Amino acid sequence: MSTTDTEPADLEAAISTLAANADLLSRTSSRDLADLLARVRLDTWAVAPDWHRQSCDAKGLDPHSAAGAEELMSGPVMFARLAQVYERSLRRSLTDFGESRVPVVPASWDERLIFTGVRAEVWRGENLAPTPPPGVTLVLGAGNVSSLTPRDVLHHLVVERRVVLVKANPVNDYLTSWWERALAAFVELGVVRFVRGGAAVGERALADPRVSAVHVTGSAATAERIHSRLRPGTVFTSELGSVTPVILVPGRWRPREMRYQVDHLATMLVNNAGCNCLTPRVLVLSSAWAQRDEFLRLLAARLATLGPRPAFYPGVRERHAVFLTTHPNATLVGATSANGIPWTIVEGARPDDEDPAYREEFFCPGVVVTTIDEANPARFLVAAREFVNSRLWGSLATTLLIDPRTRRELGVDDEVRRTIESLRYGVVSVNLFHGLGIGLGSTTWGAAPSGDGREGRGVIGNGLLVLGATRSVLEGPFVTPWTPAWFITRTRSESIAWRFLSWLTRRRWRDLVALVALVVLPG
């Protein structure tokens, strides 16, 4: 929590500096902006050990554990990756991509090595949003993942070419000094200023007429409250979370595929102790899938071996208690601990239930298993997409898991393509954790471009600077030859994360060689 609120006079000075430099980035050449990002990469490497250590301390994690490596990946690594992708895009001649679906991963030879088998596209909308005029954007940051706030800042600096006033969430305000050092190149230029404190500081910033745009990452209730108080004409964007589904298409999975996908889904569930907008909240399965019970049994067993994470996020115990009250048939998996919450699985839900977990993101370590009475894979896909599109709140991201043999069946591949096109989510991922939609940096992250904005507005990321970008589609193999680096079961994950960060920031050949060697080793 913040110990000292920014004084009104200091807030005034920060906004005055930004307002005086409001058009500076719009006058900065792509080459000069790329040079600033190159320094950001190096400065991120310099602060990464302290940034990572302090994040782990706050969340009760051993920095050398698999959970600690996950924290490094979602913190300094994810931030440095976005800076790297932006820099690369600015150093080449920018292209007005003519196609409506732009391939963005892999985009370079090293991405082919590092992200083996991963493919991603950014889809463009029909109507291009107008480029916002120069001005001051207020970024109100997220409290759960340590890279989100500085990533939001980078997006508005590079993509929107606007100067940024930043106020961290009080939950991770302790990282402000490290973010400030990582972004020192922009701070020294006078186009970024950080302020600290609670709601009063944020309200004073919102009330300043020189702030002409606001970006919020947080709850829908918070965003709605802020949006209702904005002056007419203020640009408002937001990332508000979602009841995130994972759809498992019925098929005949081989033993290795079963183990792989169990670990895959366990990775999604335990990431950040279940306190993520991208945490799966609903699993969609076929009631006729012959391997359903086996999958759920193995998933529970894997979660039990991983054990509970410390309950670091404010209010998570209370939300979990409500989740249990509204789901009396919930199963608590694994051992309990004094400072952790057991992973919680609710089976037996039906698509037409009035389950509160369909309409509310509980933001705790709980998941609901919903079964659909359809054995045929193609017809299951039709029913599943209708369910998630119409019954679940939010439109941020979803993953579809389907084995290659089932996909080759008559009509199924066509239905997969139709499903990808019709799923109303900002990121649709096939056989890949949808969290890569934000982690890759090249892709977009944000709610689907539809509705009234109550599920979020706009996107961040878009590392290749694709005009009119609205959503992203990712795809990967059902099983990879080696355990992916982001799996929680991956051995040597800490070494992989540090080598990847070093390659992103320092571009040393020995780091790339060591990284590839670590990734392809068994485990």
Secondary structure as UniProt FT lines:
FT   HELIX           8..20
FT   TURN            21..24
FT   HELIX           25..27
FT   HELIX           30..59
FT   TURN            63..64
FT   HELIX           66..72
FT   HELIX           73..77
FT   HELIX           78..91
FT   STRAND          101..105
FT   HELIX           109..114
FT   TURN            115..117
FT   STRAND          119..124
FT   STRAND          136..140
FT   TURN            146..147
FT   HELIX           148..158
FT   STRAND          163..167
FT   HELIX           170..175
FT   HELIX           176..182
FT   HELIX           184..189
FT   STRAND          192..195
FT   HELIX           199..207
FT   TURN            209..210
FT   STRAND          211..217
FT   HELIX           220..228
FT   TURN            232..233
FT   STRAND          235..239
FT   STRAND          244..248
FT   HELIX           255..270
FT   HELIX           271..274
FT   TURN            277..278
FT   STRAND          280..286
FT   TURN            287..288
FT   TURN            290..291
FT   HELIX           292..306
FT   TURN            314..315
FT   HELIX           316..326
FT   TURN            328..329
FT   STRAND          331..333
FT   STRAND          343..349
FT   TURN            351..352
FT   HELIX           356..359
FT   STRAND          366..372
FT   HELIX           377..391
FT   STRAND          397..401
FT   HELIX           404..407
FT   TURN            410..411
FT   HELIX           412..422
FT   STRAND          427..430
FT   TURN            434..435
FT   HELIX           436..439
FT   STRAND          444..445
FT   TURN            451..452
FT   TURN            454..455
FT   STRAND          456..457
FT   STRAND          460..461
FT   TURN            463..464
FT   TURN            467..468
FT   STRAND          469..475
FT   TURN            485..486
FT   TURN            488..489
FT   TURN            491..492
FT   HELIX           493..506
FT   HELIX           509..520
//
